[in-house]
Amino acid sequence: MIVDAQGAQDRIRVATALLQAAADHGVTLAIAESLTGGQVSSSLVEVPGASRVLVGTVVAYATRIKAQLLGVDAAHLERTGPVDRDVALQMADGVRRLLGADVGLATTGVAGPGPADGHPAGTVHVAVVAPWGQRHRELHLSGDRSQIRCATVMEVCELAIGFLQKDERVPQP
C-alpha cells in the first residue's frame, strides 16, 4: 500500500484541529469506528498530547459488536443494517457512555471495493453525539477503499470540529 503523504498531512492537520477544539471546550472524546477500523483514533494519537482529550476507541467492525458492546438497537440493525443514520448516532452515543467521555464520534458505512448491505461503496454515515446535541452527515464518497476510509476520517473530524465550535450549548471551561 502506498501512503499518500498529502493525505497523511491533511489527516494530522484535521486531527490537531479536533483535539484543540476539544481542549478549548474542556471536553473528552471517544470514538466508535467501523469502516475506518481505527484510523480516526490513529490519526488523533499521531498528535502529541492527544491523551488530554482522547479517552479511547472501540472498533466495532462486526454488526453484532455494534449491538452487544455499543448498545445499538439490535432490532433496528436487523431492519436497516449497519449503514444507517440512526446506527451511526447510536454508535456515537454508545461509545461516549461506555468510555465515559463527553463527546462520541462514530463512523459506519461501505468502504468497498463493492457494495455491501444494499449500499454502494462510498455510502458512509458519520455522527457526533454529546448530552447537549448531536450531528450526523451522510456521505457518498468516491475512490478506492483506502481513499473512502481516509475521506471518512477527515469528514468525521470536521463534523466534530464544527459541532464543538458552533454549538453554544457546549460546556465552557
C-alpha positions as CSV (number, residue, x, y, z in Angstrom):
1,M,0.0,0.0,0.0
2,I,1.4,3.4,-1.0
3,V,0.9,6.0,1.7
4,D,-0.2,9.3,0.3
5,A,1.9,12.0,2.1
6,Q,-0.5,14.8,1.4
7,G,-3.4,12.7,2.8
8,A,-1.5,11.9,5.9
9,Q,-0.6,15.6,6.4
10,D,-4.3,16.5,5.9
11,R,-5.4,13.9,8.5
12,I,-2.9,15.2,11.0
13,R,-4.0,18.8,10.4
14,V,-7.6,18.0,11.0
15,A,-6.8,15.7,13.9
16,T,-4.8,18.5,15.5
17,A,-7.7,20.9,15.0
18,L,-10.2,18.5,16.6
19,L,-8.0,17.9,19.6
20,Q,-7.6,21.6,20.0
21,A,-11.3,22.3,19.7
22,A,-12.0,19.6,22.4
23,A,-9.3,21.0,24.7
24,D,-10.6,24.6,24.2
25,H,-14.1,23.4,25.3
26,G,-12.8,21.2,28.1
27,V,-14.4,18.0,26.7
28,T,-13.2,14.5,26.2
29,L,-13.7,12.3,23.1
30,A,-14.5,8.7,22.5
31,I,-14.7,7.1,19.1
32,A,-16.7,4.2,17.6
33,E,-15.2,3.0,14.3
34,S,-16.5,0.5,11.8
35,L,-15.3,1.0,8.2
36,T,-12.3,3.2,9.4
37,G,-11.0,0.3,11.5
38,G,-9.1,2.5,14.0
39,Q,-7.9,5.2,11.5
40,V,-9.7,8.0,13.3
41,S,-8.0,7.2,16.6
42,S,-4.7,6.5,14.9
43,S,-4.8,10.0,13.3
44,L,-5.6,11.6,16.7
45,V,-2.8,9.8,18.5
46,E,-0.3,10.9,16.0
47,V,-0.6,14.3,17.6
48,P,1.4,14.8,20.8
49,G,-0.9,15.4,23.8
50,A,-3.9,13.6,22.4
51,S,-4.3,11.8,25.7
52,R,-5.5,15.1,27.2
53,V,-8.9,14.7,25.5
54,L,-9.0,11.2,23.8
55,V,-10.4,8.6,26.2
56,G,-10.4,5.7,23.8
57,T,-11.8,3.9,20.8
58,V,-13.9,0.9,20.0
59,V,-13.5,-0.7,16.6
60,A,-16.9,-2.3,16.1
61,Y,-16.4,-3.9,12.7
62,A,-18.9,-6.7,13.1
63,T,-22.6,-5.7,13.2
64,R,-23.2,-7.8,16.4
65,I,-20.5,-5.8,18.2
66,K,-22.3,-2.6,17.5
67,A,-25.3,-4.0,19.3
68,Q,-23.5,-6.0,22.1
69,L,-20.8,-3.5,23.0
70,L,-22.1,-0.1,21.9
71,G,-25.8,-0.7,22.6
72,V,-27.1,-0.1,19.1
73,D,-30.7,-1.3,18.9
74,A,-30.5,-4.9,17.6
75,A,-34.0,-4.7,16.0
76,H,-33.0,-1.6,14.2
77,L,-29.8,-3.2,12.9
78,E,-31.8,-6.1,11.7
79,R,-34.2,-3.8,9.8
80,T,-31.6,-1.4,8.3
81,G,-28.2,-3.0,8.5
82,P,-25.2,-1.1,9.8
83,V,-25.1,1.6,7.1
84,D,-27.7,3.9,8.6
85,R,-28.1,7.3,10.2
86,D,-29.5,6.1,13.4
87,V,-26.9,3.4,13.7
88,A,-24.2,6.0,13.5
89,L,-25.9,8.2,16.1
90,Q,-26.4,5.2,18.4
91,M,-22.8,4.1,18.0
92,A,-21.5,7.6,18.9
93,D,-23.8,7.8,21.9
94,G,-22.9,4.2,22.9
95,V,-19.1,4.7,22.9
96,R,-19.5,8.0,24.7
97,R,-21.4,6.3,27.5
98,L,-19.3,3.1,27.5
99,L,-16.0,5.0,27.8
100,G,-17.3,7.9,30.0
101,A,-16.5,10.7,27.5
102,D,-18.2,13.9,26.9
103,V,-18.5,13.6,23.1
104,G,-18.8,10.4,21.0
105,L,-17.8,10.2,17.3
106,A,-18.8,7.3,15.0
107,T,-18.1,6.0,11.5
108,T,-20.1,3.3,9.7
109,G,-20.5,2.6,6.0
110,V,-19.2,0.8,3.0
111,A,-15.5,1.2,2.1
112,G,-15.7,-1.1,-0.9
113,P,-14.5,-2.3,-3.3
114,G,-18.0,-3.4,-4.0
115,P,-21.5,-2.8,-2.5
116,A,-22.5,-4.2,1.0
117,D,-25.8,-4.4,2.8
118,G,-27.6,-3.0,-0.3
119,H,-25.4,0.2,-0.4
120,P,-22.8,1.1,-3.0
121,A,-19.2,1.6,-1.9
122,G,-18.7,5.1,-0.6
123,T,-22.0,5.2,1.3
124,V,-20.9,6.4,4.8
125,H,-22.6,7.8,7.9
126,V,-20.6,9.8,10.4
127,A,-22.0,11.1,13.7
128,V,-21.1,13.2,16.8
129,V,-23.2,12.9,20.0
130,A,-23.0,14.8,23.3
131,P,-25.5,15.3,26.1
132,W,-26.3,18.7,24.6
133,G,-26.8,17.7,21.0
134,Q,-25.9,15.6,18.0
135,R,-24.9,15.9,14.4
136,H,-25.0,13.4,11.5
137,R,-23.7,13.5,8.0
138,E,-24.5,11.1,5.2
139,L,-21.6,10.8,2.7
140,H,-21.4,9.5,-0.9
141,L,-17.7,9.2,-1.4
142,S,-15.8,8.1,-4.4
143,G,-12.4,6.5,-4.9
144,D,-10.9,3.2,-3.9
145,R,-11.2,1.6,-0.4
146,S,-8.3,3.4,1.0
147,Q,-9.5,6.8,-0.3
148,I,-13.0,6.3,1.1
149,R,-11.6,5.3,4.5
150,C,-9.3,8.3,4.6
151,A,-12.0,10.7,3.5
152,T,-14.3,9.3,6.2
153,V,-11.6,10.1,8.8
154,M,-11.4,13.7,7.6
155,E,-15.2,14.0,7.5
156,V,-15.9,12.8,11.0
157,C,-13.2,15.0,12.4
158,E,-14.5,18.1,10.5
159,L,-18.1,17.3,11.7
160,A,-16.9,17.1,15.3
161,I,-14.9,20.4,15.0
162,G,-18.0,22.1,13.6
163,F,-20.2,20.6,16.3
164,L,-17.8,21.9,19.0
165,Q,-17.2,25.3,17.5
166,K,-20.8,26.2,16.6
167,D,-22.9,24.8,19.4
168,E,-23.4,27.4,22.1
169,R,-24.6,24.7,24.5
170,V,-21.1,23.2,24.7
171,P,-20.0,23.5,28.3
172,Q,-17.4,26.3,28.6
173,P,-14.2,25.6,30.6
